[in-house]
Amino acid sequence: MSTQTFRTPAVLEAAPVLAHAIRGGFVESVHRASVAVTAPDGSVELELGSATDPIFPRSSNKPIQALAMVRHGLDVAPHHLALVCSSHSGEPFHLDAAREILDGAGLTLRDLQNTPDFPYDDAARLDWIRAGHDKESLAQNCSGKHAGMLATCVINGWDHTAYLDRDHPLQRACDATLAELAGESVAAEAVDGCGAPVMAVSLAGLARAFGRIASAEAGTDEARIADAIRSHPQYLGGTRRDVTTFIRETPGAIAKDGAEAVYAVGLADGRGIALKVADGGQRARTVILAAVLRRLGVETGALEALEDAPILGHGEPVGSVVAVGI
């Protein structure tokens, strides 16, 4: 057994309780989380917990990685670009779009190096298995990002067989783009669940980056990312995903959910929101986001959907996850 210890950053260890899980009128569990809201000028407007300690945004980094690809020549249809930003549900239209990106670059499914998996969406997963499929890279939720990475390598004449290496020009470009938009240096790097590098920045940096993309001037590469997400939110998430509902129901907003309970939002006025639930559990993240949106006075038709987090007993609602302290 390893005895090595690691410092727990304040963004996790000192995170305040921002959600209760209530069963039958009794607080059964609590969730600690940190939140950062940045103003249009990038300054921190609201901080709950620590906004300055680094986290791994996980898949919330994807629109920023996609921006790096666009800056290096990736030129695909808007729905394809939304898929490059996505953690898709693995529905048939997602898989078709990933194939189309690869076909356009003269590549095949064999070139994908992301971790094979089943589709993320429950219904899509069952259909996939019933059709006799095993885990495949195409079905895994990051195949759109990987297809975009491969296509960018082809455009630039980079070695597409080594595109996951940390020192590959593509990954250095993603690193530099994240640092630029976040307004801070990348604090750490590791390997994401799909096999690609993942870079750490603070919640404030992540919020700042999303605010900048959401409020970008028309005609810029940042605006291309924002427009693709807004016009094709079903490609960013899926038919039954909360992130898709939020984007569709919130004028001018972009958003991206991430593993380990990260959520990042950019608003049309340039404000950014980023949150991280300390325990990595997913059930409190949308409830916390909804409470932050209410505090900020953001008008969206998605609030009820975001706040819908029932606690079940014998298959029936007996309580719910609710936000506190926001």
VOGU-3710 file (C-alpha; in Angstrom, 3 decimals, decimal comma):
1> mstqtfrtpa> 0,000/0,000/0,000  1,359/3,423/-0,964  2,141/5,852/1,861  2,655/8,825/-0,447  0,570/11,852/0,499  -0,576/14,779/-1,614  -1,647/18,286/-0,689  -5,400/18,731/-0,877  -6,081/22,165/-2,409  -8,417/24,586/-0,673
11> vleaapvlah> -10,835/24,395/-3,607  -11,645/20,927/-2,244  -10,641/20,852/1,429  -12,082/24,237/2,400  -15,099/24,108/0,089  -18,320/25,203/1,809  -21,436/23,048/1,950  -23,547/24,241/-0,989  -26,066/21,396/-1,271  -28,073/19,121/1,010
21> airggfvesv> -29,527/15,750/0,086  -32,823/15,603/1,970  -34,741/12,375/2,518  -38,101/12,597/4,274  -37,301/15,986/5,761  -33,932/14,757/7,119  -30,557/15,934/5,805  -28,966/12,643/4,774  -25,844/13,933/3,031  -24,102/17,188/2,189
31> hrasvavtap> -22,050/18,264/-0,810  -19,194/20,747/-0,593  -18,389/22,819/-3,660  -16,493/25,870/-4,831  -17,827/28,436/-7,299  -16,249/31,309/-9,207  -18,111/33,976/-11,154  -16,057/36,383/-13,227  -17,110/39,796/-14,508  -16,821/40,772/-18,192
41> dgsvelelgs> -13,375/42,249/-17,482  -12,217/38,922/-16,039  -12,166/39,981/-12,387  -13,753/37,733/-9,756  -17,282/38,915/-9,043  -18,347/36,084/-6,721  -16,270/33,489/-4,902  -17,664/30,628/-2,842  -14,821/28,515/-1,564  -11,577/29,005/-3,450
51> atdpifprss> -11,541/30,507/-6,928  -7,755/30,499/-7,270  -6,610/26,930/-6,562  -6,233/24,812/-9,695  -8,586/22,021/-10,679  -8,732/19,714/-13,661  -11,723/21,037/-15,678  -11,813/17,681/-17,438  -14,225/17,878/-20,379  -15,083/21,494/-19,599
61> nkpiqalamv> -11,776/22,229/-21,341  -13,120/20,943/-24,664  -14,428/24,219/-26,174  -11,026/25,759/-25,411  -9,228/22,823/-27,004  -11,544/23,168/-30,004  -10,584/26,841/-30,228  -6,933/25,810/-30,460  -7,856/23,479/-33,332  -9,776/26,212/-35,189
71> rhgldvaphh> -6,842/28,587/-34,745  -4,678/25,938/-36,401  -6,866/25,478/-39,435  -9,713/23,154/-38,458  -12,597/24,213/-40,692  -15,683/22,042/-40,304  -19,436/22,586/-40,382  -20,945/24,162/-37,231  -22,579/20,935/-36,050  -19,270/19,141/-36,491
81> lalvcsshsg> -17,524/21,866/-34,500  -20,074/21,497/-31,699  -19,264/17,780/-31,657  -15,548/18,580/-31,369  -16,475/20,555/-28,207  -18,647/17,742/-26,893  -18,894/14,906/-24,463  -21,610/13,447/-26,621  -24,222/10,910/-25,582  -23,371/8,407/-28,294
91> epfhldaare> -26,657/8,754/-30,155  -26,612/7,800/-33,851  -26,347/11,404/-35,080  -23,277/11,922/-32,869  -21,556/8,868/-34,276  -22,433/9,844/-37,840  -20,904/13,300/-37,317  -17,682/11,866/-35,888  -17,362/9,598/-38,910  -17,937/12,577/-41,211
101> ildgagltlr> -15,137/14,586/-39,582  -12,754/11,675/-40,049  -13,884/11,079/-43,636  -13,304/14,746/-44,462  -9,702/14,422/-43,284  -9,076/11,191/-45,181  -8,980/9,195/-41,949  -10,826/6,145/-40,623  -12,169/4,902/-37,315  -8,908/3,012/-36,838
111> dlqntpdfpy> -7,125/6,334/-36,373  -9,087/7,163/-33,217  -7,048/6,575/-30,060  -9,588/7,521/-27,400  -10,518/4,837/-24,877  -13,141/2,405/-26,225  -16,453/2,565/-24,382  -20,198/2,166/-24,749  -22,412/5,188/-25,481  -22,977/7,529/-22,522
121> ddaarldwir> -26,753/7,784/-22,936  -28,712/4,913/-21,361  -31,033/4,346/-24,324  -28,237/4,677/-26,869  -26,104/2,239/-24,860  -28,848/-0,390/-24,824  -29,473/-0,001/-28,554  -25,733/-0,288/-29,214  -25,396/-3,486/-27,203  -28,567/-5,001/-28,696
131> aghdkeslaq> -27,056/-4,405/-32,131  -24,137/-6,614/-31,115  -21,510/-3,916/-30,592  -18,771/-4,013/-27,968  -16,958/-0,995/-26,553  -15,535/1,130/-29,371  -13,652/4,408/-29,618  -16,357/5,830/-31,877  -19,047/5,296/-29,230  -17,026/6,847/-26,398
141> ncsgkhagml> -18,139/10,384/-25,526  -14,865/12,048/-26,573  -14,735/10,721/-30,146  -15,771/14,103/-31,561  -12,856/15,846/-29,863  -10,452/13,154/-31,016  -11,754/13,305/-34,572  -11,163/17,061/-34,524  -7,667/16,602/-33,140  -6,825/14,110/-35,861
151> atcvingwdh> -8,205/16,375/-38,594  -6,162/19,292/-37,240  -3,031/17,154/-37,397  -3,704/16,294/-41,039  -4,213/19,975/-41,922  -0,891/20,939/-40,341  1,132/17,938/-41,483  1,663/16,824/-37,877  2,125/13,181/-36,948  -1,435/12,047/-36,322
161> tayldrdhpl> -0,321/8,741/-34,803  1,235/10,600/-31,846  -1,459/13,218/-31,308  -1,985/12,234/-27,649  1,637/12,864/-26,646  1,981/15,788/-24,249  4,742/17,353/-26,338  2,863/17,039/-29,637  2,341/20,432/-31,361  -1,427/19,999/-31,079
171> qracdatlae> -1,322/19,503/-27,316  1,094/22,424/-26,865  -1,366/24,570/-28,808  -4,232/23,477/-26,526  -2,103/24,264/-23,476  -1,222/27,748/-24,773  -4,815/28,553/-25,711  -6,108/27,564/-22,269  -3,458/29,699/-20,548  -4,298/32,667/-22,774
181> lagesvaaea> -8,056/32,585/-22,223  -7,807/31,752/-18,528  -5,310/34,547/-17,963  -3,009/32,274/-15,975  -0,440/29,537/-16,483  -1,474/25,913/-16,667  -0,778/24,554/-13,182  -0,598/20,826/-13,875  -1,083/18,221/-16,567  -2,289/14,634/-16,446
191> vdgcgapvma> -4,076/12,094/-18,645  -7,839/12,445/-19,059  -10,213/9,505/-19,121  -10,158/9,395/-22,916  -6,340/9,316/-23,073  -5,757/12,932/-24,108  -3,802/15,344/-21,895  -5,859/17,383/-19,432  -4,593/20,706/-18,087  -5,385/22,341/-14,737
201> vslaglaraf> -6,396/25,964/-14,143  -8,352/27,691/-11,387  -12,121/28,013/-11,318  -11,653/31,737/-11,905  -9,524/31,005/-14,956  -12,052/28,547/-16,324  -14,923/30,992/-15,795  -12,894/33,783/-17,396  -12,197/31,640/-20,462  -15,875/30,798/-20,947
211> griasaeagt> -16,943/34,414/-20,522  -14,486/35,455/-23,189  -15,688/32,845/-25,668  -19,373/33,613/-25,045  -18,916/37,361/-25,579  -16,457/37,195/-28,465  -16,851/39,596/-31,381  -18,503/38,236/-34,515  -16,068/36,854/-37,035  -13,465/35,728/-34,497
221> deariadair> -12,438/32,135/-33,923  -13,884/32,367/-30,414  -17,225/33,416/-31,876  -17,164/30,396/-34,191  -16,937/28,133/-31,155  -19,726/29,973/-29,336  -21,998/30,043/-32,377  -21,525/26,316/-33,018  -22,422/25,474/-29,418  -25,463/27,760/-29,372
231> shpqylggtr> -26,828/26,594/-32,718  -26,245/22,862/-32,152  -26,442/22,156/-28,404  -27,698/18,643/-29,045  -24,303/17,853/-30,588  -22,493/19,235/-27,527  -24,418/16,944/-25,179  -27,392/14,939/-26,321  -31,140/14,629/-26,517  -31,572/14,014/-22,785
241> rdvttfiret> -28,682/16,053/-21,337  -28,951/18,961/-18,889  -26,187/20,897/-20,626  -28,149/20,793/-23,880  -31,298/22,021/-22,150  -29,412/24,833/-20,430  -27,853/26,140/-23,653  -31,106/25,861/-25,583  -33,088/27,712/-22,892  -30,548/30,432/-22,024
251> pgaiakdgae> -30,166/33,122/-24,705  -26,548/33,787/-25,615  -25,054/31,281/-23,198  -22,549/28,513/-23,751  -21,745/25,755/-21,279  -19,803/22,539/-20,880  -20,086/19,890/-18,209  -17,069/17,883/-17,107  -16,254/14,710/-15,214  -15,776/14,871/-11,451
261> avyavgladg> -18,650/17,369/-11,163  -17,264/20,381/-13,009  -19,549/22,836/-14,822  -18,485/25,902/-16,813  -20,763/28,566/-18,290  -20,187/31,647/-20,401  -22,890/34,322/-20,568  -23,495/36,648/-23,507  -22,517/39,707/-21,431  -19,044/38,276/-20,799
271> rgialkvadg> -19,583/36,901/-17,313  -18,327/33,400/-16,611  -19,313/30,755/-14,077  -17,321/27,706/-13,027  -18,040/25,251/-10,247  -16,546/22,085/-8,841  -18,253/19,729/-6,386  -15,517/18,597/-4,024  -16,459/14,913/-3,848  -16,775/14,579/-7,624
281> gqrartvila> -20,377/13,382/-7,362  -22,618/14,569/-10,172  -26,011/14,902/-8,485  -25,478/18,326/-6,879  -23,790/20,174/-9,729  -26,897/21,310/-11,648  -28,683/22,270/-8,436  -25,739/24,457/-7,413  -25,532/25,979/-10,887  -29,241/26,857/-10,787
291> avlrrlgvet> -28,814/28,601/-7,437  -25,886/30,630/-8,779  -27,907/31,617/-11,840  -30,779/32,750/-9,616  -28,381/34,816/-7,487  -26,985/36,471/-10,611  -30,455/37,170/-11,995  -29,829/35,186/-15,170  -33,020/34,605/-17,117  -33,309/31,047/-18,355
301> galealedap> -36,088/28,577/-18,944  -33,807/25,790/-17,727  -33,954/26,468/-13,988  -36,631/23,918/-13,176  -34,823/21,237/-15,152  -31,507/22,038/-13,449  -33,144/21,938/-10,011  -34,922/18,638/-10,649  -32,826/16,305/-8,462  -35,211/13,963/-6,616
311> ilghgepvgs> -34,198/11,565/-3,862  -36,077/8,295/-4,374  -37,546/5,799/-1,945  -39,008/2,619/-3,409  -38,972/4,318/-6,796  -40,904/7,369/-5,649  -39,677/10,891/-4,759  -39,183/11,207/-0,983  -36,887/14,216/-0,991  -34,476/16,119/-3,151
321> vvavgi> -31,036/17,655/-3,494  -31,307/21,361/-2,695  -28,834/24,239/-2,752  -27,859/26,006/0,472  -25,667/28,985/1,259  -25,772/30,570/-2,206
//
